[in-house]
Amino acid sequence: MKARLAAVVALAVVSLLAGNGIAAASALSPLPPLQIRNGVLTVCLNATAQRAFTADGLRMAAIAPATYSTTADGRSCVKFTVVGESNLDITEAHATLPGGFDFGNAAGRHLTLTGLDVRTRGMSLVATAKVNNQPGPVDVFYVNVLRANIQPQLLPLGVKLATQCMLTGQLASVMGTTLGAAPLAGDTAMLAAVGSADLGPSLLSSSVGQAS
């Protein structure tokens, strides 16, 4: 009976999170961070950004082990594995994205972003990176967690995310200097992101195991 009750409670909690989003999750905080397993994140230039990149003769590519692809309508995408930890509402998260971005122009000039590190900062997820292998990482993209589509999952325990990544003023400035063109202004949506991750060890399995 205790094991069954634990399972029902876990289901109710995750259902509440899924139904009411970030507000419900915040009301139940603190939600502990768990290890990210099978984490993937794909980011694609949104339609506005793709048009701006094309007009300025710029392109976006991937640095391995990240991989490059295109959408059906020709937008450039980079897919990452995700390593780190997060809770169900992503209000406590820290992850690294192996590989990186390579932005270039027709003249052969490049701007690379490597050592990507994403972590919660207030109610934002902020990505920092090394620009052209310089030692000091800078803020490159950010996500407003309150505006993101965050969907906690039950079986397996995890989370799905769909959101727009905003370009920082720092990166917009560096693009203009390094590539000779700044296709977008700072604080403009640049990347459409979708991701998913299993989170473990499973709270449901732990509860049931301890109650048995």
C-alpha positions in Angstrom: 0.0 0.0 0.0 2.8 2.4 0.8 4.5 1.7 -2.5 1.2 2.3 -4.3 0.6 5.5 -2.4 4.1 6.8 -3.2 3.5 6.2 -6.9 0.1 8.0 -6.9 1.7 11.0 -5.1 4.5 11.1 -7.6 2.0 11.0 -10.5 -0.1 13.8 -8.9 3.0 16.0 -8.5 4.2 15.6 -12.0 0.7 16.0 -13.4 0.3 19.2 -11.5 3.6 20.5 -12.9 2.6 19.6 -16.4 -0.8 21.1 -16.1 0.1 24.4 -14.5 3.7 25.0 -15.7 6.2 27.1 -14.0 3.9 28.7 -11.5 3.0 25.3 -10.0 6.6 24.2 -10.1 7.7 27.4 -8.2 4.9 26.8 -5.6 6.3 23.4 -4.9 10.0 24.5 -4.8 12.6 23.7 -3.9 12.6 20.9 -6.5 16.0 19.1 -6.3 18.2 18.9 -9.4 18.8 15.4 -10.8 21.3 14.1 -13.2 20.6 14.6 -16.9 20.5 11.4 -18.9 19.9 11.1 -22.6 19.9 14.9 -22.9 19.6 16.4 -26.4 19.1 20.0 -27.5 18.6 21.2 -31.1 18.8 24.9 -31.9 17.8 26.3 -35.3 18.0 29.8 -36.6 14.5 31.1 -36.5 13.0 32.4 -39.8 13.9 36.1 -39.1 17.5 35.2 -38.1 17.9 32.9 -41.2 16.9 35.7 -43.5 19.2 38.2 -41.7 22.1 35.7 -41.9 21.5 35.1 -45.6 21.2 38.8 -46.4 24.6 39.4 -44.7 26.3 36.5 -46.3 26.7 34.6 -43.0 26.2 31.0 -42.2 26.0 28.9 -39.0 27.7 25.5 -38.7 28.5 22.9 -36.0 31.7 22.1 -34.2 32.0 18.4 -33.4 30.7 16.5 -31.5 27.7 18.7 -32.1 26.1 18.0 -35.5 24.7 20.2 -38.3 21.4 19.8 -40.1 18.8 21.9 -41.9 15.0 22.2 -41.5 12.6 21.5 -44.3 12.5 25.2 -45.0 16.3 25.5 -45.1 17.1 26.9 -41.7 20.5 25.9 -40.2 20.4 23.8 -37.0 23.0 22.5 -34.5 22.3 19.5 -32.3 24.0 19.0 -28.9 24.1 16.3 -26.3 23.5 17.7 -22.9 25.5 16.8 -19.8 24.7 18.1 -16.3 21.8 18.3 -13.9 18.4 20.0 -13.7 15.1 19.8 -11.8 11.7 19.3 -13.3 10.9 23.0 -13.8 14.5 24.0 -14.9 14.6 26.6 -12.1 17.8 24.9 -11.0 19.9 23.7 -13.9 23.6 23.5 -14.9 24.6 21.8 -18.2 27.4 21.7 -20.7 27.1 21.4 -24.4 30.1 19.5 -26.0 31.2 21.0 -29.3 30.0 24.4 -30.4 29.0 26.8 -33.1 31.0 28.1 -36.1 29.7 31.3 -37.7 31.4 32.4 -40.9 31.2 34.7 -43.9 32.1 34.4 -47.6 35.5 36.0 -47.0 36.5 33.1 -44.8 36.3 34.9 -41.5 35.1 32.8 -38.5 33.6 33.3 -35.1 33.5 30.2 -32.9 31.7 29.5 -29.7 33.0 26.6 -27.6 33.0 25.4 -24.0 29.2 26.2 -23.9 28.0 26.2 -20.3 24.3 26.8 -19.5 23.1 27.5 -16.0 20.2 29.1 -14.1 20.6 32.8 -13.3 17.5 34.1 -11.5 14.6 33.2 -13.8 16.8 33.0 -16.9 18.9 30.2 -18.4 22.2 31.9 -19.5 24.7 30.3 -21.9 28.3 31.3 -21.7 31.0 30.3 -24.2 34.6 30.9 -25.2 34.7 33.2 -28.3 37.4 32.2 -30.8 39.1 30.2 -28.0 39.7 33.3 -25.9 40.1 32.3 -22.2 37.3 34.5 -20.7 33.8 33.1 -21.4 31.1 35.7 -22.2 27.3 35.5 -22.2 26.1 34.5 -25.6 22.4 33.5 -25.4 19.7 33.5 -22.7 16.2 32.1 -22.2 13.4 33.6 -20.1 12.3 30.5 -18.1 8.9 32.1 -17.5 8.2 32.3 -21.2 9.6 28.9 -22.1 7.4 25.9 -22.8 8.5 23.5 -20.1 6.8 20.1 -19.9 7.7 17.8 -17.0 7.5 14.1 -17.8 6.6 11.1 -15.6 7.7 7.9 -17.4 10.6 8.1 -17.6 11.0 11.0 -15.2 12.3 14.0 -17.2 11.5 17.2 -18.9 10.9 18.6 -22.4 11.7 22.2 -23.5 10.7 24.4 -26.4 11.7 28.1 -26.4 13.4 30.9 -28.2 17.1 31.7 -27.3 17.9 35.4 -27.2 21.1 36.8 -28.6 23.1 38.9 -26.0 24.4 42.3 -26.8 27.9 41.0 -26.1 27.7 38.4 -28.9 25.9 40.8 -31.3 28.8 43.2 -30.9 31.5 40.5 -31.4 29.7 39.3 -34.5 29.8 42.8 -36.0 33.5 43.2 -35.2 34.7 39.7 -36.2 32.4 39.0 -39.2 31.9 42.5 -40.5 28.1 42.2 -40.0 25.8 42.0 -37.0 22.7 40.3 -38.5 20.6 40.9 -35.3 20.6 43.3 -32.5 21.2 42.3 -28.9 18.2 41.0 -27.0 16.6 39.6 -30.2 15.3 36.1 -30.6 17.8 34.2 -32.7 17.5 30.4 -32.1 14.4 28.2 -31.8 15.4 25.5 -29.4 13.8 22.1 -28.6 15.3 19.7 -26.1 14.5 16.7 -23.8 16.2 14.9 -21.0 15.6 12.0 -18.7 16.3 12.9 -15.1 17.7 10.3 -12.6 17.9 8.7 -10.3 14.1 8.4 -10.7 12.2 9.9 -7.8 9.4 7.5 -8.5 11.7 4.4 -8.4 13.4 5.6 -5.2 10.1 6.2 -3.4 8.7 2.8 -4.4 12.0 1.0 -3.4 12.2 2.6 0.0 8.5 1.9 0.7 8.7 -1.8 -0.2 
